[in-house]
Amino acid sequence: MATTEARQSAVDIGSLNGLHWVGIVAALVSAAVHLLLGVRMFPSPMGISFVLAGLGFVGGVVLLAIDYRRRTVYAVGIAFTLVQILLWYVVNFAGGGKSFPADVGTLGAVDKVAQVALIAVLVALLRR
C-alpha cells in the first residue's frame, strides 16, 4: 500500500523581517477598513465587494505567513492593491459626486495611506 505525505502548511514567521511586518500591518489596516465598511453595507453588492476585498488582504497575509510562493504573493498583492486604489477613485470621484481630496474622509485616508505603504513594501520585497 502506497502512502503519500501531505505537505502541511505551517506558519513561518521566523523568516519575516521588519519590512514584512510593515506590510502585514498595512494589509491588516486595509482589511479592517474594508471589512468594517463591508459589514455596514452588507448585503448590498458594494458591501459584498468590500468584504471580499478585506478577505483578500487577510488571505495575502496568511499566504505570506505560511511562506507560500512569496514572490508571487508580492506581485499579485501589488496588482490587487493598485486595483483597489483605482476602483476607489473611480467609484467615489470620477464617477461619483464627491470632490477629491476634500471628500476623502478619515477611513478613506487611513485606507489609502495603508495601501500606498503596502505597495511600497511589496515593490521593495519583490525587488530583493
BAMIPA-32842 format. One line per field, with one value per atom (N, C-alpha, C, CB): residue in one letter; atom name; x, y, z; residue number from 0. Coordinates in nm, 2 decimals. Glycine has a CB too. Layout:
BEGIN
code: c(A,...)
site: c(CA,...)
u: c(X,...)
v: c(Y,...)
w: c(Z,...)
pos: c(NUM,...)
! end
This chain:
BEGIN
code: c(M,M,M,M,A,A,A,A,T,T,T,T,T,T,T,T,E,E,E,E,A,A,A,A,R,R,R,R,Q,Q,Q,Q,S,S,S,S,A,A,A,A,V,V,V,V,D,D,D,D,I,I,I,I,G,G,G,G,S,S,S,S,L,L,L,L,N,N,N,N,G,G,G,G,L,L,L,L,H,H,H,H,W,W,W,W,V,V,V,V,G,G,G,G,I,I,I,I,V,V,V,V,A,A,A,A,A,A,A,A,L,L,L,L,V,V,V,V,S,S,S,S,A,A,A,A,A,A,A,A,V,V,V,V,H,H,H,H,L,L,L,L,L,L,L,L,L,L,L,L,G,G,G,G,V,V,V,V,R,R,R,R,M,M,M,M,F,F,F,F,P,P,P,P,S,S,S,S,P,P,P,P,M,M,M,M,G,G,G,G,I,I,I,I,S,S,S,S,F,F,F,F,V,V,V,V,L,L,L,L,A,A,A,A,G,G,G,G,L,L,L,L,G,G,G,G,F,F,F,F,V,V,V,V,G,G,G,G,G,G,G,G,V,V,V,V,V,V,V,V,L,L,L,L,L,L,L,L,A,A,A,A,I,I,I,I,D,D,D,D,Y,Y,Y,Y,R,R,R,R,R,R,R,R,R,R,R,R,T,T,T,T,V,V,V,V,Y,Y,Y,Y,A,A,A,A,V,V,V,V,G,G,G,G,I,I,I,I,A,A,A,A,F,F,F,F,T,T,T,T,L,L,L,L,V,V,V,V,Q,Q,Q,Q,I,I,I,I,L,L,L,L,L,L,L,L,W,W,W,W,Y,Y,Y,Y,V,V,V,V,V,V,V,V,N,N,N,N,F,F,F,F,A,A,A,A,G,G,G,G,G,G,G,G,G,G,G,G,K,K,K,K,S,S,S,S,F,F,F,F,P,P,P,P,A,A,A,A,D,D,D,D,V,V,V,V,G,G,G,G,T,T,T,T,L,L,L,L,G,G,G,G,A,A,A,A,V,V,V,V,D,D,D,D,K,K,K,K,V,V,V,V,A,A,A,A,Q,Q,Q,Q,V,V,V,V,A,A,A,A,L,L,L,L,I,I,I,I,A,A,A,A,V,V,V,V,L,L,L,L,V,V,V,V,A,A,A,A,L,L,L,L,L,L,L,L,R,R,R,R,R,R,R,R)
site: c(N,CA,C,CB,N,CA,C,CB,N,CA,C,CB,N,CA,C,CB,N,CA,C,CB,N,CA,C,CB,N,CA,C,CB,N,CA,C,CB,N,CA,C,CB,N,CA,C,CB,N,CA,C,CB,N,CA,C,CB,N,CA,C,CB,N,CA,C,CB,N,CA,C,CB,N,CA,C,CB,N,CA,C,CB,N,CA,C,CB,N,CA,C,CB,N,CA,C,CB,N,CA,C,CB,N,CA,C,CB,N,CA,C,CB,N,CA,C,CB,N,CA,C,CB,N,CA,C,CB,N,CA,C,CB,N,CA,C,CB,N,CA,C,CB,N,CA,C,CB,N,CA,C,CB,N,CA,C,CB,N,CA,C,CB,N,CA,C,CB,N,CA,C,CB,N,CA,C,CB,N,CA,C,CB,N,CA,C,CB,N,CA,C,CB,N,CA,C,CB,N,CA,C,CB,N,CA,C,CB,N,CA,C,CB,N,CA,C,CB,N,CA,C,CB,N,CA,C,CB,N,CA,C,CB,N,CA,C,CB,N,CA,C,CB,N,CA,C,CB,N,CA,C,CB,N,CA,C,CB,N,CA,C,CB,N,CA,C,CB,N,CA,C,CB,N,CA,C,CB,N,CA,C,CB,N,CA,C,CB,N,CA,C,CB,N,CA,C,CB,N,CA,C,CB,N,CA,C,CB,N,CA,C,CB,N,CA,C,CB,N,CA,C,CB,N,CA,C,CB,N,CA,C,CB,N,CA,C,CB,N,CA,C,CB,N,CA,C,CB,N,CA,C,CB,N,CA,C,CB,N,CA,C,CB,N,CA,C,CB,N,CA,C,CB,N,CA,C,CB,N,CA,C,CB,N,CA,C,CB,N,CA,C,CB,N,CA,C,CB,N,CA,C,CB,N,CA,C,CB,N,CA,C,CB,N,CA,C,CB,N,CA,C,CB,N,CA,C,CB,N,CA,C,CB,N,CA,C,CB,N,CA,C,CB,N,CA,C,CB,N,CA,C,CB,N,CA,C,CB,N,CA,C,CB,N,CA,C,CB,N,CA,C,CB,N,CA,C,CB,N,CA,C,CB,N,CA,C,CB,N,CA,C,CB,N,CA,C,CB,N,CA,C,CB,N,CA,C,CB,N,CA,C,CB,N,CA,C,CB,N,CA,C,CB,N,CA,C,CB,N,CA,C,CB,N,CA,C,CB,N,CA,C,CB,N,CA,C,CB,N,CA,C,CB,N,CA,C,CB,N,CA,C,CB,N,CA,C,CB,N,CA,C,CB,N,CA,C,CB,N,CA,C,CB,N,CA,C,CB,N,CA,C,CB,N,CA,C,CB,N,CA,C,CB,N,CA,C,CB,N,CA,C,CB,N,CA,C,CB,N,CA,C,CB,N,CA,C,CB,N,CA,C,CB,N,CA,C,CB)
u: c(0.08,0.00,0.09,-0.10,0.07,0.15,0.10,0.15,0.19,0.15,0.20,0.20,0.12,0.16,0.17,0.07,0.27,0.28,0.22,0.43,0.13,0.07,0.16,-0.08,0.19,0.27,0.18,0.34,0.21,0.12,0.18,0.12,0.10,0.14,0.15,0.04,0.26,0.28,0.33,0.39,0.29,0.33,0.48,0.26,0.54,0.69,0.72,0.75,0.69,0.72,0.87,0.64,0.94,1.09,1.16,1.15,1.11,1.17,1.12,1.14,1.04,0.98,1.07,0.84,1.10,1.18,1.10,1.30,1.16,1.08,1.00,1.18,1.05,0.97,0.85,1.06,0.86,0.74,0.64,0.78,0.68,0.59,0.52,0.66,0.59,0.52,0.42,0.63,0.45,0.35,0.23,0.41,0.25,0.14,0.05,0.20,0.11,0.03,-0.05,0.12,0.01,-0.06,-0.18,0.04,-0.15,-0.25,-0.37,-0.19,-0.34,-0.44,-0.52,-0.38,-0.46,-0.53,-0.63,-0.44,-0.59,-0.68,-0.79,-0.60,-0.75,-0.85,-0.96,-0.78,-0.91,-1.01,-1.10,-0.93,-1.05,-1.14,-1.24,-1.05,-1.19,-1.28,-1.39,-1.20,-1.35,-1.44,-1.54,-1.37,-1.50,-1.59,-1.69,-1.51,-1.65,-1.74,-1.83,-1.66,-1.77,-1.85,-1.96,-1.76,-1.93,-2.04,-2.15,-1.98,-2.11,-2.20,-2.30,-2.13,-2.25,-2.32,-2.39,-2.24,-2.35,-2.40,-2.55,-2.34,-2.62,-2.58,-2.59,-2.68,-2.57,-2.56,-2.44,-2.56,-2.45,-2.33,-2.20,-2.36,-2.21,-2.10,-2.04,-2.13,-2.13,-2.09,-2.02,-2.21,-2.08,-2.02,-1.88,-2.10,-1.86,-1.73,-1.63,-1.74,-1.68,-1.59,-1.54,-1.65,-1.63,-1.60,-1.50,-1.72,-1.52,-1.43,-1.29,-1.49,-1.29,-1.16,-1.09,-1.18,-1.16,-1.10,-1.04,-1.20,-1.12,-1.07,-0.95,-1.18,-0.94,-0.83,-0.70,-0.85,-0.71,-0.59,-0.55,-0.62,-0.65,-0.62,-0.56,-0.75,-0.61,-0.56,-0.41,-0.64,-0.38,-0.24,-0.15,-0.23,-0.19,-0.11,-0.10,-0.18,-0.20,-0.19,-0.09,-0.33,-0.10,-0.01,0.14,-0.04,0.16,0.29,0.34,0.29,0.25,0.29,0.32,0.17,0.26,0.29,0.40,0.16,0.46,0.57,0.53,0.69,0.41,0.36,0.39,0.20,0.49,0.52,0.53,0.43,0.61,0.61,0.63,0.72,0.72,0.74,0.61,0.85,0.54,0.41,0.31,0.36,0.31,0.21,0.25,0.22,0.37,0.41,0.36,0.57,0.38,0.34,0.19,0.39,0.12,-0.03,-0.08,-0.09,-0.01,-0.05,-0.04,0.03,0.06,0.08,-0.04,0.21,-0.07,-0.18,-0.31,-0.18,-0.34,-0.46,-0.48,-0.46,-0.38,-0.39,-0.40,-0.26,-0.33,-0.35,-0.49,-0.25,-0.55,-0.69,-0.78,-0.73,-0.75,-0.83,-0.83,-0.78,-0.71,-0.70,-0.77,-0.55,-0.75,-0.82,-0.97,-0.77,-1.02,-1.17,-1.22,-1.20,-1.15,-1.19,-1.20,-1.09,-1.10,-1.11,-1.22,-0.97,-1.24,-1.34,-1.48,-1.33,-1.50,-1.64,-1.67,-1.65,-1.57,-1.60,-1.58,-1.51,-1.49,-1.46,-1.48,-1.32,-1.43,-1.45,-1.60,-1.36,-1.66,-1.80,-1.90,-1.81,-1.86,-1.95,-1.95,-1.90,-2.02,-2.04,-1.95,-2.18,-1.84,-1.75,-1.64,-1.70,-1.58,-1.46,-1.34,-1.49,-1.23,-1.10,-1.01,-1.04,-0.94,-0.93,-1.02,-0.79,-1.11,-1.19,-1.28,-1.27,-1.33,-1.43,-1.37,-1.54,-1.24,-1.18,-1.23,-1.03,-1.24,-1.29,-1.18,-1.40,-1.20,-1.10,-1.07,-1.14,-1.17,-1.15,-1.08,-1.28,-1.13,-1.07,-0.92,-1.14,-0.89,-0.75,-0.66,-0.74,-0.71,-0.64,-0.61,-0.71,-0.72,-0.71,-0.61,-0.84,-0.62,-0.53,-0.38,-0.57,-0.36,-0.22,-0.17,-0.22,-0.25,-0.21,-0.18,-0.31,-0.26,-0.25,-0.12,-0.37,-0.10,0.03,0.15,0.03,0.15,0.26,0.27,0.23,0.16,0.17,0.23,0.03,0.19,0.25,0.40,0.18,0.44,0.59,0.66,0.61,0.61,0.67,0.68,0.59,0.57,0.56,0.66,0.42,0.67,0.77,0.91,0.76,0.94,1.07,1.10,1.08,1.01,1.03,1.05,0.91,0.97,0.98,1.12,0.87,1.17,1.30,1.42,1.31,1.40,1.51,1.56,1.47)
v: c(-0.12,0.00,0.12,0.00,0.21,0.33,0.44,0.38,0.51,0.62,0.75,0.61,0.85,0.98,1.08,1.04,1.15,1.25,1.38,1.28,1.43,1.56,1.67,1.57,1.76,1.88,1.97,1.96,1.98,2.06,2.20,2.00,2.30,2.44,2.48,2.53,2.54,2.58,2.73,2.50,2.80,2.94,2.95,3.01,3.04,3.06,3.21,3.00,3.26,3.40,3.43,3.45,3.32,3.34,3.40,3.21,3.38,3.43,3.57,3.33,3.63,3.76,3.87,3.78,3.97,4.08,4.20,4.12,4.31,4.43,4.49,4.54,4.48,4.52,4.44,4.51,4.31,4.22,4.27,4.07,4.30,4.33,4.47,4.34,4.56,4.69,4.65,4.79,4.57,4.53,4.46,4.44,4.37,4.30,4.40,4.20,4.49,4.59,4.67,4.68,4.71,4.79,4.71,4.84,4.58,4.50,4.48,4.36,4.46,4.43,4.56,4.38,4.68,4.80,4.81,4.93,4.79,4.80,4.69,4.78,4.57,4.47,4.51,4.33,4.57,4.61,4.72,4.66,4.81,4.92,4.86,5.03,4.77,4.71,4.62,4.62,4.54,4.46,4.54,4.36,4.65,4.73,4.79,4.85,4.85,4.91,4.81,4.99,4.69,4.59,4.54,4.47,4.52,4.47,4.58,4.44,4.71,4.82,4.82,4.95,4.78,4.79,4.66,4.84,4.55,4.42,4.41,4.31,4.35,4.26,4.32,4.14,4.45,4.51,4.46,4.67,4.48,4.43,4.51,4.46,4.63,4.71,4.65,4.86,4.62,4.56,4.42,4.54,4.34,4.21,4.23,4.13,4.33,4.35,4.40,4.46,4.48,4.53,4.41,4.64,4.32,4.21,4.12,4.12,4.10,4.02,4.08,3.99,4.21,4.28,4.27,4.43,4.29,4.27,4.13,4.30,4.03,3.89,3.87,3.79,3.94,3.93,3.98,4.01,4.09,4.13,4.04,4.27,3.98,3.88,3.76,3.85,3.72,3.60,3.62,3.57,3.74,3.77,3.75,3.90,3.80,3.79,3.65,3.87,3.57,3.43,3.36,3.36,3.38,3.32,3.36,3.36,3.48,3.53,3.45,3.68,3.44,3.38,3.23,3.39,3.16,3.02,3.00,2.94,3.11,3.11,3.04,3.03,3.08,3.02,3.11,3.00,3.08,3.15,3.30,3.12,3.34,3.48,3.58,3.50,3.55,3.65,3.66,3.60,3.56,3.56,3.64,3.42,3.62,3.69,3.84,3.64,3.88,4.02,4.08,4.03,4.01,4.06,4.07,3.97,3.97,3.98,4.08,3.84,4.10,4.20,4.34,4.18,4.36,4.50,4.52,4.50,4.43,4.45,4.46,4.33,4.37,4.38,4.51,4.26,4.56,4.69,4.81,4.71,4.81,4.91,4.92,4.89,4.80,4.79,4.85,4.65,4.82,4.88,5.03,4.83,5.09,5.23,5.29,5.27,5.23,5.28,5.27,5.19,5.16,5.14,5.25,5.00,5.27,5.37,5.50,5.37,5.54,5.67,5.68,5.70,5.58,5.58,5.59,5.46,5.50,5.50,5.62,5.38,5.68,5.79,5.93,5.79,5.94,6.07,6.09,6.11,5.99,6.01,5.98,5.91,5.89,5.85,5.90,5.71,5.95,6.00,6.15,5.94,6.19,6.34,6.40,6.36,6.32,6.37,6.45,6.26,6.53,6.61,6.56,6.76,6.54,6.49,6.61,6.39,6.63,6.54,6.58,6.54,6.68,6.73,6.63,6.85,6.54,6.44,6.30,6.43,6.29,6.16,6.09,6.17,6.17,6.11,6.04,6.01,6.02,5.96,5.81,5.96,5.73,5.59,5.58,5.51,5.66,5.66,5.70,5.75,5.80,5.84,5.73,5.97,5.68,5.57,5.45,5.53,5.42,5.30,5.33,5.27,5.44,5.47,5.49,5.60,5.55,5.56,5.42,5.64,5.33,5.19,5.12,5.12,5.14,5.08,5.13,5.10,5.26,5.31,5.25,5.47,5.25,5.19,5.04,5.21,4.97,4.83,4.81,4.77,4.89,4.88,4.91,4.98,5.01,5.04,4.92,5.17,4.86,4.75,4.63,4.71,4.60,4.49,4.51,4.47,4.63,4.66,4.63,4.80,4.68,4.66,4.52,4.74,4.44,4.30,4.22,4.24,4.26,4.20,4.22,4.24,4.34,4.38,4.31,4.53,4.25,4.18,4.06,4.15)
w: c(0.00,0.00,0.00,0.12,-0.09,-0.11,-0.01,-0.25,0.05,0.13,0.07,0.27,0.08,0.03,0.15,-0.08,0.15,0.26,0.21,0.30,0.29,0.26,0.32,0.31,0.23,0.29,0.37,0.17,0.49,0.58,0.59,0.72,0.57,0.57,0.72,0.50,0.75,0.89,0.88,0.96,0.98,0.99,1.01,1.11,0.93,0.93,0.95,0.80,1.07,1.10,1.12,1.21,1.14,1.17,1.05,1.21,0.93,0.81,0.77,0.69,0.85,0.82,0.88,0.87,0.81,0.86,0.89,0.76,0.92,0.96,0.84,1.00,0.72,0.61,0.59,0.48,0.61,0.60,0.71,0.63,0.83,0.93,0.90,1.07,0.84,0.80,0.70,0.74,0.60,0.50,0.56,0.40,0.66,0.73,0.80,0.83,0.87,0.94,0.84,1.03,0.73,0.63,0.57,0.52,0.54,0.48,0.58,0.43,0.70,0.80,0.83,0.93,0.82,0.84,0.72,0.84,0.60,0.49,0.49,0.35,0.54,0.56,0.66,0.60,0.77,0.87,0.82,0.99,0.75,0.69,0.59,0.62,0.51,0.41,0.48,0.31,0.58,0.65,0.72,0.74,0.79,0.86,0.77,0.93,0.66,0.57,0.50,0.46,0.47,0.41,0.50,0.37,0.62,0.72,0.73,0.86,0.73,0.74,0.62,0.75,0.50,0.38,0.34,0.26,0.41,0.37,0.38,0.47,0.29,0.19,0.05,0.19,0.04,-0.09,-0.17,-0.08,-0.30,-0.38,-0.34,-0.53,-0.31,-0.26,-0.13,-0.25,-0.04,0.09,0.07,0.17,-0.02,-0.05,-0.11,-0.15,-0.20,-0.26,-0.16,-0.38,-0.06,0.04,0.13,0.13,0.16,0.25,0.17,0.28,0.04,-0.04,-0.05,-0.18,-0.06,-0.07,0.06,-0.11,0.17,0.30,0.32,0.41,0.28,0.29,0.20,0.26,0.09,0.00,0.07,-0.13,0.14,0.21,0.32,0.28,0.40,0.50,0.44,0.58,0.33,0.26,0.22,0.13,0.17,0.14,0.26,0.08,0.37,0.49,0.53,0.61,0.52,0.56,0.46,0.55,0.33,0.24,0.27,0.09,0.31,0.35,0.47,0.37,0.57,0.69,0.68,0.79,0.58,0.56,0.46,0.52,0.41,0.32,0.19,0.38,0.14,0.01,-0.10,0.02,-0.19,-0.31,-0.29,-0.42,-0.20,-0.15,-0.27,-0.05,-0.36,-0.47,-0.55,-0.56,-0.57,-0.64,-0.56,-0.68,-0.43,-0.34,-0.35,-0.20,-0.35,-0.36,-0.49,-0.35,-0.60,-0.73,-0.74,-0.84,-0.70,-0.70,-0.61,-0.67,-0.49,-0.39,-0.45,-0.27,-0.53,-0.59,-0.68,-0.67,-0.77,-0.87,-0.79,-0.96,-0.69,-0.62,-0.55,-0.51,-0.49,-0.42,-0.51,-0.33,-0.62,-0.72,-0.78,-0.84,-0.80,-0.85,-0.74,-0.88,-0.61,-0.50,-0.51,-0.37,-0.52,-0.53,-0.65,-0.53,-0.76,-0.89,-0.87,-1.01,-0.83,-0.81,-0.71,-0.77,-0.60,-0.50,-0.57,-0.38,-0.65,-0.71,-0.81,-0.78,-0.89,-1.00,-0.94,-1.09,-0.84,-0.78,-0.70,-0.68,-0.63,-0.54,-0.61,-0.43,-0.70,-0.75,-0.90,-0.72,-0.98,-1.13,-1.16,-1.20,-1.10,-1.13,-1.03,-1.15,-0.92,-0.82,-0.81,-0.68,-0.71,-0.69,-0.59,-0.65,-0.55,-0.44,-0.51,-0.36,-0.43,-0.47,-0.41,-0.44,-0.49,-0.44,-0.42,-0.54,-0.32,-0.20,-0.08,-0.15,-0.10,0.01,0.07,-0.04,-0.01,0.04,0.07,-0.05,0.09,0.11,0.24,0.12,0.35,0.47,0.55,0.45,0.68,0.76,0.73,0.91,0.71,0.68,0.54,0.68,0.45,0.31,0.32,0.22,0.40,0.41,0.47,0.49,0.58,0.65,0.56,0.78,0.49,0.40,0.28,0.34,0.22,0.11,0.15,0.04,0.27,0.32,0.35,0.45,0.40,0.43,0.30,0.51,0.20,0.07,-0.01,-0.02,0.00,-0.07,0.00,-0.06,0.14,0.21,0.18,0.36,0.16,0.13,-0.01,0.13,-0.11,-0.24,-0.23,-0.34,-0.16,-0.15,-0.09,-0.06,0.01,0.08,-0.02,0.20,-0.09,-0.18,-0.30,-0.23,-0.35,-0.45,-0.40,-0.51,-0.28,-0.22,-0.20,-0.09,-0.15,-0.13,-0.26,-0.05,-0.36,-0.49,-0.56,-0.58,-0.54,-0.60,-0.53,-0.59,-0.42,-0.35,-0.42,-0.21)
pos: c(0,0,0,0,1,1,1,1,2,2,2,2,3,3,3,3,4,4,4,4,5,5,5,5,6,6,6,6,7,7,7,7,8,8,8,8,9,9,9,9,10,10,10,10,11,11,11,11,12,12,12,12,13,13,13,13,14,14,14,14,15,15,15,15,16,16,16,16,17,17,17,17,18,18,18,18,19,19,19,19,20,20,20,20,21,21,21,21,22,22,22,22,23,23,23,23,24,24,24,24,25,25,25,25,26,26,26,26,27,27,27,27,28,28,28,28,29,29,29,29,30,30,30,30,31,31,31,31,32,32,32,32,33,33,33,33,34,34,34,34,35,35,35,35,36,36,36,36,37,37,37,37,38,38,38,38,39,39,39,39,40,40,40,40,41,41,41,41,42,42,42,42,43,43,43,43,44,44,44,44,45,45,45,45,46,46,46,46,47,47,47,47,48,48,48,48,49,49,49,49,50,50,50,50,51,51,51,51,52,52,52,52,53,53,53,53,54,54,54,54,55,55,55,55,56,56,56,56,57,57,57,57,58,58,58,58,59,59,59,59,60,60,60,60,61,61,61,61,62,62,62,62,63,63,63,63,64,64,64,64,65,65,65,65,66,66,66,66,67,67,67,67,68,68,68,68,69,69,69,69,70,70,70,70,71,71,71,71,72,72,72,72,73,73,73,73,74,74,74,74,75,75,75,75,76,76,76,76,77,77,77,77,78,78,78,78,79,79,79,79,80,80,80,80,81,81,81,81,82,82,82,82,83,83,83,83,84,84,84,84,85,85,85,85,86,86,86,86,87,87,87,87,88,88,88,88,89,89,89,89,90,90,90,90,91,91,91,91,92,92,92,92,93,93,93,93,94,94,94,94,95,95,95,95,96,96,96,96,97,97,97,97,98,98,98,98,99,99,99,99,100,100,100,100,101,101,101,101,102,102,102,102,103,103,103,103,104,104,104,104,105,105,105,105,106,106,106,106,107,107,107,107,108,108,108,108,109,109,109,109,110,110,110,110,111,111,111,111,112,112,112,112,113,113,113,113,114,114,114,114,115,115,115,115,116,116,116,116,117,117,117,117,118,118,118,118,119,119,119,119,120,120,120,120,121,121,121,121,122,122,122,122,123,123,123,123,124,124,124,124,125,125,125,125,126,126,126,126,127,127,127,127)
! end
